[in-house]
Amino acid sequence: MFGFGCGKHGHGPFAVGFGPPPWVRHKYKMQNCGGPFAILRDLDLTDEQLEKIAELKMEGLSSFGKFKSALIGFAQQIGRELTKDQIDKAKVKEIASQVKTSKSEFADAMLDRIISVAETLTPAQRKQVRIKLIKRFLGVDTPRPDDD
């Protein structure tokens, strides 16, 4: 009740009025989500559709890894520039421009994969996905927490 104990029944750091920190709340909220491809559950996908979607997912994961690596490299470059005796503003802005370009290219590639996944589905399956997305948006498709 006052922030001590287990939290579920009002005893603990997650007691009523306090709640878990944001990074923990996100974990609990996402626990039953299943990831972005969970929306494809219950669509009776064919083997060909599953293979194509798996291929697109692997391409996306590979692309994300390269993108993340590039961002780390840009962060290191900016860090080096900002810790020099003389800061070269033009060089920092050039690196920032490269970051923007990299983000834009990654977003474009991701959108292309999303479109490819949608094209892999039949019109009836796309309609099912649309209804699932609407239900998720309205909160009528989410599991209710136990009220023990």
Secondary structure, DSSP 8 states (H G I E B T S, - for coil): --S-S-STTS-STT-TTT---HHHHHHHHHTTT--GGGGGTTS---HHHHHHHHHHHHHHHHHHHHHHHHHHHHHHHHHHHHTSSS--HHHHHHHHHHHHHHHHHHHHHHHHHHHHHHHHS-HHHHHHHHHHHHHHHHTSSS------
